[in-house]
């Protein structure tokens, strides 16, 4: 396999938000370090997606999470980039024909964090306070604990949401610790991490994935240098859980797989959008059984919840 170099750099496609660029640069740095080649042999190619352009409406109203990947995947299929870097939780279950998620980096902190100007926790918010979030999962989980809260739409990248918080649009918000850490902001905002089992994260939260063209063996070989098997095992179990639930950004679903010593423990939760009802469960077994555990857990929760529970 011929290694990339300055004259023929390996092109990494990404969105242009500060967090997306931090993730792409993390992949670039890890590849260069692990393969012991010049970082200039890798070129970051920024691609603006529909999800980046339309910021005044909830994603669920105009197409869902795939709007953060569509244009990047088109560039990959057309050969304008050599791989794509995504937040795994933004990648739809059904990928375009000809593309595969090839590798996952080691997961960052999977927890959500409560962020406010005054500190404190979600439980500490005053009666009837305003919480800003664009995530149906976070909305449902917050209302499950605090049905008195007024929840408002809060779209935008991390910096945009923090500016809205400063402007008084909301009294608090919920952000992923992974994003704050990758941006180097965990110490500069009033962020209180929430225990993963108090607020179960989104499926594949904290995971960076690399997508490539199916059959592109040279890229597959490069990705062997950065893949993290335990994170990939977690990803497969959580994605199988989500797929069986037919999950999208229109449905409040949470899931988290913990891998230890060759075993996987998967916890999942489904909720009504107003937080009035929730069903959760756990499955455990060998890592290689992760997808089967995910499907089994999803079927158990669907049976417990009854028909139509996740209907929009």
C-alpha positions in Angstrom: 0.0 0.0 0.0 1.4 3.4 -1.0 1.3 5.9 1.8 -0.2 9.4 1.1 2.2 12.3 1.0 2.2 16.1 0.5 2.0 15.8 -3.2 -1.0 13.4 -3.2 -2.6 13.9 0.2 -5.3 11.7 1.7 -8.5 13.8 1.7 -10.7 13.7 4.8 -14.2 15.1 4.3 -16.0 16.8 7.2 -18.6 19.4 8.2 -17.2 22.8 9.0 -18.4 23.4 12.5 -15.7 23.8 15.2 -16.6 20.4 16.7 -16.6 18.6 13.3 -13.2 20.2 12.5 -11.8 19.1 15.9 -13.0 15.5 15.1 -11.4 15.5 11.7 -8.2 16.9 13.0 -8.2 14.2 15.7 -8.4 11.6 13.0 -5.7 13.3 10.9 -3.4 13.5 13.9 -4.0 10.0 15.0 -3.3 8.6 11.4 -0.1 10.7 11.1 1.2 9.6 14.5 0.3 6.0 14.2 1.6 5.6 10.7 4.6 7.9 11.4 4.1 10.1 8.3 3.9 13.8 7.8 0.5 15.3 8.9 0.6 17.4 5.7 -0.1 14.1 3.9 -3.7 14.4 5.1 -5.9 17.2 3.9 -9.1 18.3 5.6 -11.9 19.0 3.1 -14.8 21.0 4.5 -18.3 20.3 3.0 -21.3 22.3 4.0 -24.4 20.1 4.6 -28.1 20.9 4.5 -28.2 20.4 8.3 -25.6 23.2 8.6 -27.5 25.6 6.3 -31.0 25.2 7.8 -30.8 26.3 11.4 -34.2 27.8 12.1 -36.2 24.6 12.2 -36.0 21.3 14.1 -34.2 18.6 12.1 -37.2 16.3 12.4 -39.3 18.7 10.3 -37.1 18.6 7.2 -35.4 15.2 6.9 -33.7 14.2 10.1 -30.1 13.4 11.0 -29.1 12.3 7.5 -29.0 16.0 6.6 -25.6 16.2 8.4 -24.1 13.5 6.2 -25.8 13.6 2.8 -23.5 16.0 0.9 -20.4 14.5 2.5 -21.4 11.0 1.4 -22.1 12.3 -2.1 -18.6 13.7 -2.3 -17.2 10.4 -1.1 -19.2 8.4 -3.8 -18.0 10.9 -6.4 -14.3 10.5 -5.4 -13.9 14.1 -4.3 -12.7 12.9 -0.8 -11.1 9.6 0.3 -13.0 9.2 3.6 -15.6 10.9 5.7 -15.4 11.7 9.4 -18.7 11.8 11.3 -20.1 11.8 14.8 -21.5 8.3 14.8 -24.8 9.4 16.4 -25.4 11.6 13.3 -25.1 8.7 10.8 -28.5 7.2 9.7 -29.0 3.5 10.1 -29.4 3.0 6.4 -26.2 4.1 4.5 -26.1 4.9 0.8 -25.2 1.9 -1.4 -21.5 1.7 -2.0 -20.4 3.2 1.4 -19.5 1.5 4.7 -18.6 2.7 8.2 -15.1 1.3 8.4 -13.7 2.2 11.7 -14.4 3.9 15.0 -11.9 5.8 17.2 -11.8 5.2 20.9 -14.9 6.7 22.4 -14.8 9.9 24.4 -16.9 10.6 27.5 -20.4 9.4 26.7 -22.2 11.5 29.4 -24.5 14.5 28.9 -23.7 17.6 30.9 -26.2 20.2 32.4 -24.9 23.6 31.5 -26.2 26.9 33.0 -24.8 30.3 33.8 -25.2 29.8 37.6 -24.0 26.2 38.0 -26.1 23.6 39.7 -27.9 20.6 38.2 -31.1 19.9 36.2 -32.8 19.1 39.6 -31.8 22.5 40.9 -33.6 24.5 38.2 -36.4 26.7 39.6 -40.0 25.7 39.1 -41.1 26.4 35.6 -37.6 27.3 34.4 -36.7 27.2 30.7 -34.5 24.4 29.3 -33.1 24.7 25.8 -32.5 21.5 23.7 -33.2 20.4 20.1 -32.9 16.7 21.1 -36.1 14.8 21.6 -34.3 12.3 23.8 -33.0 15.0 26.1 -36.3 16.8 26.1 -38.2 13.6 27.1 -35.6 12.5 29.7 -35.6 16.0 31.3 -39.4 16.2 31.4 -39.5 12.7 32.9 -37.5 14.1 35.8 -38.9 17.7 35.8 -42.4 17.8 34.1 -42.7 21.5 35.2 -39.9 22.7 32.9 -40.6 24.8 29.8 -38.5 23.2 27.0 -37.6 25.3 24.0 -35.9 24.5 20.7 -32.1 25.1 20.9 -30.5 24.2 17.6 -26.9 25.1 16.5 -23.4 24.1 17.2 -22.0 24.1 20.8 -20.8 27.7 20.6 -24.2 28.9 19.2 -26.1 27.2 22.0 -23.8 28.7 24.6 -24.4 32.2 23.1 -28.2 31.6 23.3 -27.7 30.6 26.9 -25.8 33.9 27.5 -28.5 35.8 25.8 -31.1 34.4 28.2 -33.0 32.3 25.7 -33.0 29.5 28.3 -31.9 29.0 31.9 -30.0 25.8 31.1 -29.2 23.4 28.4 -27.8 19.9 27.9 -24.6 19.2 25.9 -22.5 16.2 25.3 -19.3 16.0 27.4 -17.5 14.5 24.4 -18.1 17.7 22.4 -17.0 19.9 25.3 -13.8 17.9 25.8 -12.9 17.8 22.1 -13.3 21.5 21.9 -11.3 22.0 25.1 -14.2 23.7 26.8 -15.0 21.5 29.7 -13.3 23.8 32.1 -14.5 27.1 30.7 -18.3 26.6 31.1 -20.6 25.7 34.0 -20.9 22.1 33.0 -22.1 19.4 35.4 -21.7 15.9 34.0 -24.7 13.6 34.6 -24.3 10.0 35.6 -24.8 7.8 32.5 -27.5 5.8 34.2 -29.3 9.0 35.4 -29.5 10.3 31.8 -28.8 7.5 29.3 -26.9 9.0 26.3 -27.9 8.9 22.6 -26.9 5.8 20.7 -23.2 6.1 19.8 -22.7 9.3 21.7 -19.0 10.2 21.9 -18.0 8.0 19.0 -16.1 9.3 15.9 -16.5 7.1 12.9 -14.8 6.9 9.5 -16.8 6.2 6.4 -15.2 4.9 3.1 -16.2 3.5 -0.3 -17.0 -0.2 -0.2 -14.2 -2.2 -1.7 -11.6 0.5 -1.2 -8.9 -1.7 0.2 -6.2 0.9 0.5 -8.4 3.1 2.7 -9.4 0.0 4.7 -5.7 -0.7 5.4 -5.1 2.9 6.6 -8.1 2.7 9.0 -6.6 -0.4 10.6 -4.1 2.0 12.3 -6.8 3.9 14.2 -9.7 1.6 14.8 -10.7 0.7 18.4 -12.3 -2.8 18.7 -14.1 -2.2 21.9 -15.7 1.0 20.7 -16.7 -0.7 17.4 -18.3 -3.6 19.4 -20.3 -1.0 21.4 -21.3 0.7 18.2 -22.6 -2.5 16.6 -24.7 -3.4 19.6 -26.2 0.1 20.0 -26.9 0.5 16.2 -28.6 -2.9 16.1 -30.8 -1.8 19.0 -31.6 1.5 17.2 -32.2 -0.3 13.9 -34.8 -2.7 15.4 -36.6 0.3 16.9 -36.5 2.0 13.5 -35.0 4.9 15.4 -34.5 8.4 14.0 -34.4 12.0 15.3 -38.2 11.8 15.5 -38.1 9.2 18.3 -36.7 9.5 21.9 -34.3 6.6 22.2 -31.2 6.2 24.4 -28.7 3.4 24.4 -25.3 2.6 25.9 -23.1 -0.5 25.7 -20.2 -1.0 28.2 -17.4 -3.4 27.1 -15.2 -5.0 29.7 -13.0 -8.1 29.5 -14.7 -9.5 26.4 -18.3 -9.0 27.7 -20.8 -6.3 26.7 -23.6 -4.9 28.8 -26.2 -2.9 26.9 -28.8 -0.6 28.5 -31.6 0.9 26.4 -34.5 3.2 27.0 -37.5 4.4 24.9 -39.7 7.3 26.0 -42.8 9.2 25.1 -41.8 12.7 23.7 -43.4 14.4 26.7 -41.6 12.2 29.2 -44.8 10.8 30.6 -43.8 7.2 30.1 -40.5 5.3 29.7 -39.4 1.8 29.3 -35.8 0.6 30.0 -33.9 -2.6 30.1 -30.5 -4.3 30.0 -28.9 -7.2 28.2 -25.4 -8.7 28.7 -23.3 -11.3 27.0 -20.2 -11.9 24.9 -19.0 -9.0 22.8 -19.5 -10.9 19.6 -23.2 -11.3 20.5 -23.6 -7.5 20.7 -25.9 -7.0 17.7 -28.1 -9.9 18.8 -28.3 -8.4 22.3 -29.3 -5.1 20.8 -32.1 -6.6 18.7 -33.4 -8.7 21.7 -33.5 -5.7 24.0 -35.3 -3.6 21.4 -37.9 -6.3 20.9 -38.4 -6.6 24.7 -38.9 -2.9 25.1 -41.4 -2.7 22.2 -43.4 -5.6 23.6 -43.5 -3.9 27.0 -44.4 -0.5 25.7 -47.1 -1.8 23.3 -48.2 -0.9 19.8 -47.7 2.6 18.6 -45.5 3.7 21.5 -42.8 5.3 19.2 -45.2 6.6 16.6 -44.4 10.3 15.8 
